[in-house]
């Protein structure tokens, strides 16, 4: 029961990414917003991960290269994903991002020498039909849809690298990788400005919640707690099982929150195509995780854990 409750909390926390990004109303430049979120998540993880693992927070001198590379990939993936959120409805971003398992499969075939089966090929066919139905190049959301697709590729690169190195999110190193990601985006404050963090949330009037609160929530709830929760749940649940659950549930919950809170109604083509794409992603994740290590990777800003 506790594991199921934790899974539910993680799913909701991941699904709030688009909500918090959009609630800032563009008053904080997106790259600056990403830095604030990563800095908040870093502080949260550095305080909580040692408690979770029972180990002091020491610099991973023997693992510095991996820590830095993963940090770079986290910074890139979060930046691209949140940029997509500013360009398209939440449903579009999470659905087109869900091609990540297919990019992961392609990169794994190239770099990890994993062979495709007939089932993999048929699953790819379902995914292609889903993409065609979703029409990423039509309407006024073409750029954002393409950015979301690109983010799937970035996330796949991170997953592939972590699988190659045999890494997971259950150790303290993820906090140091998050710090690297925050440092990479730190110049955003100087380049794009700090943003109007004390301005009221658009649409809430003069007495509304300052947009800086949503920036903190993005880092604390959507990123920091999500990583912490995943680290905890992976101590109780097989990572491959978690991946199968998350690849479907998180995008659906994110789309539902977009509808309930922001009144975003996805196009019918996005719904039909996205359903096929999510189903194909689930199938491919199930097919590949049967023969791969017990590793799951949060996208951070994550959206799903795909191994």
C-alpha positions as CSV (number, residue, x, y, z in Angstrom):
1,X,0.0,0.0,0.0
2,X,2.8,2.4,0.9
3,X,4.5,1.7,-2.4
4,X,1.3,2.4,-4.4
5,X,0.8,5.6,-2.5
6,X,4.4,6.7,-3.3
7,X,3.9,5.8,-6.9
8,X,0.8,8.0,-7.0
9,X,2.6,10.9,-5.4
10,X,5.5,10.6,-7.8
11,X,3.2,10.4,-10.8
12,X,1.4,13.6,-9.7
13,X,4.6,15.4,-8.9
14,X,6.0,14.6,-12.4
15,X,2.7,15.6,-14.0
16,X,2.9,19.1,-12.4
17,X,5.8,20.2,-14.5
18,X,3.7,21.8,-17.3
19,X,1.3,23.4,-14.8
20,X,4.0,25.2,-12.8
21,X,5.8,26.3,-16.0
22,X,2.6,27.7,-17.5
23,X,1.5,29.4,-14.2
24,X,4.6,31.6,-14.3
25,X,3.0,33.2,-17.4
26,X,6.4,34.0,-19.0
27,X,7.3,36.4,-16.3
28,X,10.4,34.4,-15.6
29,X,12.5,33.6,-18.7
30,X,12.3,29.9,-19.3
31,X,16.1,29.2,-19.0
32,X,16.2,31.2,-15.7
33,X,13.2,29.3,-14.5
34,X,15.0,26.0,-15.2
35,X,18.0,27.2,-13.2
36,X,15.8,28.1,-10.2
37,X,14.1,24.7,-10.4
38,X,17.4,22.9,-10.6
39,X,19.0,24.9,-7.8
40,X,16.0,24.1,-5.6
41,X,16.0,20.5,-6.5
42,X,19.8,20.3,-5.8
43,X,19.4,21.7,-2.3
44,X,16.5,19.4,-1.6
45,X,18.3,16.3,-2.8
46,X,21.5,17.2,-0.9
47,X,19.5,17.3,2.3
48,X,17.4,14.2,1.8
49,X,19.5,11.7,-0.2
50,X,22.0,11.1,2.6
51,X,19.1,10.5,5.0
52,X,17.6,8.0,2.5
53,X,20.8,6.2,1.8
54,X,22.4,6.4,5.2
55,X,25.6,7.7,3.6
56,X,27.3,11.1,4.0
57,X,27.3,13.4,1.0
58,X,30.8,13.2,-0.4
59,X,32.1,14.4,-3.8
60,X,32.2,11.4,-6.1
61,X,35.9,11.8,-7.0
62,X,36.1,8.3,-8.5
63,X,33.0,8.9,-10.6
64,X,33.4,12.5,-11.6
65,X,33.2,12.0,-15.3
66,X,29.9,10.2,-15.2
67,X,28.5,12.7,-12.7
68,X,29.3,15.6,-15.0
69,X,28.1,13.9,-18.2
70,X,24.8,13.0,-16.6
71,X,24.5,16.6,-15.2
72,X,24.9,18.0,-18.7
73,X,22.3,15.7,-20.0
74,X,19.9,16.5,-17.2
75,X,20.3,20.3,-17.9
76,X,19.8,19.8,-21.6
77,X,16.7,17.5,-21.2
78,X,15.0,19.8,-18.6
79,X,15.7,22.9,-20.7
80,X,14.3,21.4,-23.9
81,X,11.3,19.8,-22.2
82,X,10.3,23.0,-20.4
83,X,10.8,25.0,-23.5
84,X,8.3,22.7,-25.2
85,X,5.8,23.4,-22.4
86,X,5.9,27.1,-23.2
87,X,5.2,26.5,-26.9
88,X,2.4,23.9,-26.9
89,X,-0.4,22.5,-24.6
90,X,0.8,20.1,-22.0
91,X,-0.8,17.2,-23.8
92,X,1.3,17.8,-26.9
93,X,4.5,18.1,-25.0
94,X,4.1,14.9,-23.0
95,X,2.7,12.9,-25.9
96,X,5.4,13.8,-28.4
97,X,8.0,13.4,-25.7
98,X,6.8,9.8,-25.2
99,X,8.8,8.8,-28.3
100,X,11.8,8.6,-25.9
101,X,11.6,4.8,-25.6
102,X,12.0,4.5,-29.4
103,X,15.0,6.8,-29.5
104,X,16.4,4.8,-26.6
105,X,15.9,1.6,-28.6
106,X,17.7,3.0,-31.6
107,X,20.6,4.4,-29.6
108,X,20.9,1.1,-27.7
109,X,21.0,-0.8,-31.0
110,X,23.8,1.4,-32.2
111,X,25.9,1.7,-29.0
112,X,24.9,-1.2,-26.9
113,X,24.5,-3.7,-29.8
114,X,21.0,-4.7,-28.9
115,X,19.2,-6.5,-31.7
116,X,15.6,-5.7,-32.9
117,X,13.1,-8.5,-32.8
118,X,10.0,-8.9,-34.9
119,X,7.9,-7.6,-32.0
120,X,10.1,-4.5,-31.9
121,X,9.5,-3.9,-35.6
122,X,5.7,-4.2,-35.2
123,X,5.7,-1.9,-32.2
124,X,7.6,0.7,-34.3
125,X,4.9,0.4,-36.9
126,X,2.2,1.2,-34.3
127,X,4.3,4.2,-33.1
128,X,4.6,5.5,-36.7
129,X,0.9,5.3,-37.2
130,X,0.4,7.1,-33.9
131,X,2.7,9.9,-34.9
132,X,1.0,10.3,-38.3
133,X,-2.4,10.5,-36.6
134,X,-1.1,13.0,-34.1
135,X,0.0,15.3,-36.9
136,X,3.0,17.0,-35.3
137,X,3.7,19.2,-38.3
138,X,0.2,20.6,-38.7
139,X,-1.6,23.4,-37.0
140,X,0.0,26.2,-35.0
141,X,2.1,23.9,-32.7
142,X,4.6,22.6,-35.1
143,X,7.7,24.1,-33.5
144,X,6.7,23.1,-30.0
145,X,5.8,19.5,-31.1
146,X,9.2,19.2,-32.8
147,X,10.9,20.5,-29.6
148,X,9.1,17.9,-27.6
149,X,10.2,15.2,-30.1
150,X,13.8,16.4,-29.8
151,X,13.5,16.2,-26.0
152,X,12.6,12.6,-26.4
153,X,15.9,12.1,-28.2
154,X,17.9,13.9,-25.4
155,X,16.2,11.8,-22.7
156,X,17.0,8.7,-24.7
157,X,20.7,9.7,-24.8
158,X,20.7,10.0,-21.0
159,X,19.0,6.6,-20.6
160,X,21.4,4.9,-22.9
161,X,24.4,6.4,-21.3
162,X,23.2,5.4,-17.8
163,X,22.4,1.9,-18.9
164,X,25.9,1.6,-20.5
165,X,27.5,2.8,-17.3
166,X,25.2,0.7,-15.1
167,X,24.0,3.7,-13.2
168,X,20.7,4.2,-11.4
169,X,19.1,7.0,-9.3
170,X,19.4,5.2,-5.9
171,X,22.7,6.7,-4.9
172,X,23.9,10.2,-3.7
173,X,25.6,10.9,-7.1
174,X,22.3,12.1,-8.6
175,X,22.4,15.1,-6.2
176,X,25.9,16.0,-7.5
177,X,24.7,15.6,-11.1
178,X,21.8,17.9,-10.4
179,X,24.3,20.4,-9.0
180,X,26.3,20.2,-12.3
181,X,23.1,20.8,-14.2
182,X,22.3,23.9,-12.0
183,X,25.7,25.3,-12.5
184,X,25.5,24.9,-16.3
185,X,22.2,27.0,-16.3
186,X,23.4,29.5,-13.7
187,X,24.5,32.1,-16.4
188,X,20.9,32.3,-17.5
189,X,20.2,34.7,-14.7
190,X,22.8,37.1,-16.2
191,X,21.9,36.5,-19.8
192,X,18.1,36.5,-19.6
193,X,17.6,38.3,-16.3
194,X,16.2,37.1,-13.0
195,X,12.6,37.5,-14.0
196,X,9.7,39.1,-12.2
197,X,9.7,36.6,-9.3
198,X,7.6,38.8,-7.0
199,X,5.0,39.7,-9.6
200,X,1.5,38.2,-9.0
201,X,0.6,35.2,-11.1
202,X,-1.2,36.3,-14.3
203,X,-4.9,36.1,-14.0
204,X,-4.9,36.1,-10.2
205,X,-5.0,39.9,-9.7
206,X,-2.7,42.1,-7.6
207,X,-3.0,39.9,-4.5
208,X,-2.2,36.7,-6.4
209,X,0.5,34.3,-5.6
210,X,4.0,35.5,-6.7
211,X,5.3,33.6,-9.7
212,X,8.4,32.8,-7.8
213,X,6.4,30.4,-5.8
214,X,5.7,28.3,-8.9
215,X,9.4,28.3,-9.7
216,X,10.2,26.9,-6.3
217,X,7.4,24.4,-6.7
218,X,8.8,23.3,-10.0
219,X,12.1,22.5,-8.3
220,X,10.8,21.1,-5.1
221,X,7.7,19.2,-6.2
222,X,8.2,18.3,-9.9
223,X,12.0,17.7,-9.7
224,X,13.4,17.3,-6.2
225,X,10.6,15.2,-4.7
226,X,10.2,13.2,-8.0
227,X,13.9,12.2,-7.9
228,X,13.8,11.5,-4.2
229,X,10.5,9.5,-4.6
230,X,11.9,7.4,-7.4
231,X,15.0,6.6,-5.4
232,X,12.8,5.4,-2.6
233,X,10.4,3.4,-4.7
234,X,13.3,1.7,-6.6
235,X,14.3,0.2,-3.2
236,X,10.9,-1.5,-3.1
237,X,9.9,-2.1,-6.7
238,X,11.6,-3.5,-9.7
239,X,12.8,-0.6,-11.9
240,X,11.4,-2.2,-15.0
241,X,8.0,-2.5,-13.4
242,X,8.1,1.1,-12.4
243,X,9.1,2.1,-16.0
244,X,6.1,0.2,-17.5
245,X,3.7,2.0,-15.1
246,X,5.2,5.4,-15.5
247,X,5.5,5.5,-19.3
248,X,1.7,5.4,-19.6
249,X,0.4,7.0,-16.3
250,X,2.5,10.2,-16.1
251,X,1.5,11.6,-19.6
252,X,-2.1,10.8,-19.0
253,X,-2.1,12.5,-15.5
254,X,-0.3,15.5,-17.0
255,X,-2.8,15.9,-19.8
256,X,-5.7,15.6,-17.2
257,X,-4.1,18.3,-15.0
258,X,-3.7,20.5,-18.0
259,X,-7.5,20.2,-18.7
260,X,-8.6,20.6,-15.1
261,X,-6.4,23.5,-14.1
262,X,-5.6,25.3,-17.4
263,X,-8.7,24.3,-19.4
264,X,-6.4,22.9,-22.2
265,X,-8.3,20.7,-24.6
266,X,-6.0,18.6,-26.8
267,X,-7.0,18.2,-30.5
268,X,-8.8,14.9,-31.3
269,X,-5.9,14.0,-33.6
270,X,-3.4,14.4,-30.7
271,X,-5.6,12.2,-28.5
272,X,-6.0,9.4,-31.0
273,X,-2.4,9.5,-32.2
274,X,-1.1,10.0,-28.6
275,X,-3.0,6.9,-27.4
276,X,-1.4,4.8,-30.0
277,X,2.0,6.3,-29.3
278,X,1.7,5.7,-25.6
279,X,0.6,2.1,-26.1
280,X,3.5,1.5,-28.5
281,X,5.9,3.0,-25.9
282,X,4.5,0.7,-23.3
283,X,5.0,-2.3,-25.5
284,X,8.5,-1.4,-26.5
285,X,9.5,-0.7,-22.9
286,X,8.0,-4.0,-21.8
287,X,9.9,-5.8,-24.7
288,X,13.2,-4.2,-24.0
289,X,13.2,-4.3,-20.2
290,X,12.8,-8.1,-20.2
291,X,16.5,-8.4,-21.2
292,X,18.0,-5.3,-19.8
293,X,19.5,-4.4,-16.4
294,X,17.2,-3.3,-13.6
295,X,17.8,0.5,-14.2
296,X,15.2,3.3,-14.4
297,X,16.0,6.9,-15.3
298,X,13.9,9.9,-14.5
299,X,13.8,12.5,-17.2
300,X,13.5,15.1,-14.8
301,X,11.9,17.3,-15.4
302,X,11.2,14.6,-15.9
303,X,8.3,12.8,-17.2
304,X,8.8,9.1,-17.2
305,X,11.4,6.5,-16.2
306,X,12.4,4.5,-19.2
307,X,15.0,1.9,-19.1
